[in-house]
Amino acid sequence: DADAALARVSEHATRYPSGEMTEEFDRLRVEALCRLGRAAEAERARDAFLREHPSSPHAAAVRRLCGE
């Protein structure tokens, strides 16, 4: 359920802005936005992820989300 995932990701970001799982939740945000068809938001979130986590093991998967 992409709506529920996006809500939980947003809640996590509010409660734990510098938490250990921030990178994973940022990746989930991109995926949820893609699944919801919110392409412009997903693209911005993807670009922010790649800027903030350039050497992440999730970077390749994030690049592929939403058909990049």
N, C-alpha and C positions, 0 to 999 in steps of 0.2 A: 504494500500500500504506500505509494509515493507520497501522498498527502501526510500520512502519519509519520513517515520517515523524515520529511522536511520539517514537520513540527518538532520532532524530537531533536533533530540536528540544531534547529534554532534555539531550543531550550538549552541544549548543552552549551552552545556558544555563549549564551547569556550567563549561565551559571559558572562556567569554567573557561573563560576566554583564553587562558594560557595552559589548559590542561594537557595531560600526557596524550590524550587521544584526539587532539585538535586536528592533526593531519588526516586521520581516518574520517573524522566527521566532515571535514572540508570536502573530501572525496565523495562522501555520501550525499552531500548537498548538491554537487554537480550532477550526480546520477539521478537524484530525485527530480531536479529541475528538468533534466532531459526527458525523463519518463512522463512528466506532466506536460510536455510540449512547450515549456517556457524557454525557448531557444535563446533569446537575448540575455535573459538572466543566467542561464546555464553557461553561455559563452563568457560572460563577465566573471562568474564564479570559477570557471575553468582557468581563465587567464590569471586571476588572483591566486589560485592554487599553484599554478606553475611558477609564478613570481615569488611566492612565499616559500615554496617547497621544491626548488629546482632539481634537487638530487634525490627526491623521494622515490621509494620503490613503487609508488602508486602513479608516478608521473606518466608512464606510457599508457596505462589504463585510462587515466583522466584525459589524455590527448585523444583517445579513441571514442570517448563518450560523445554522444550526440553526432556521431558521424564525421568527426574531424579526420 
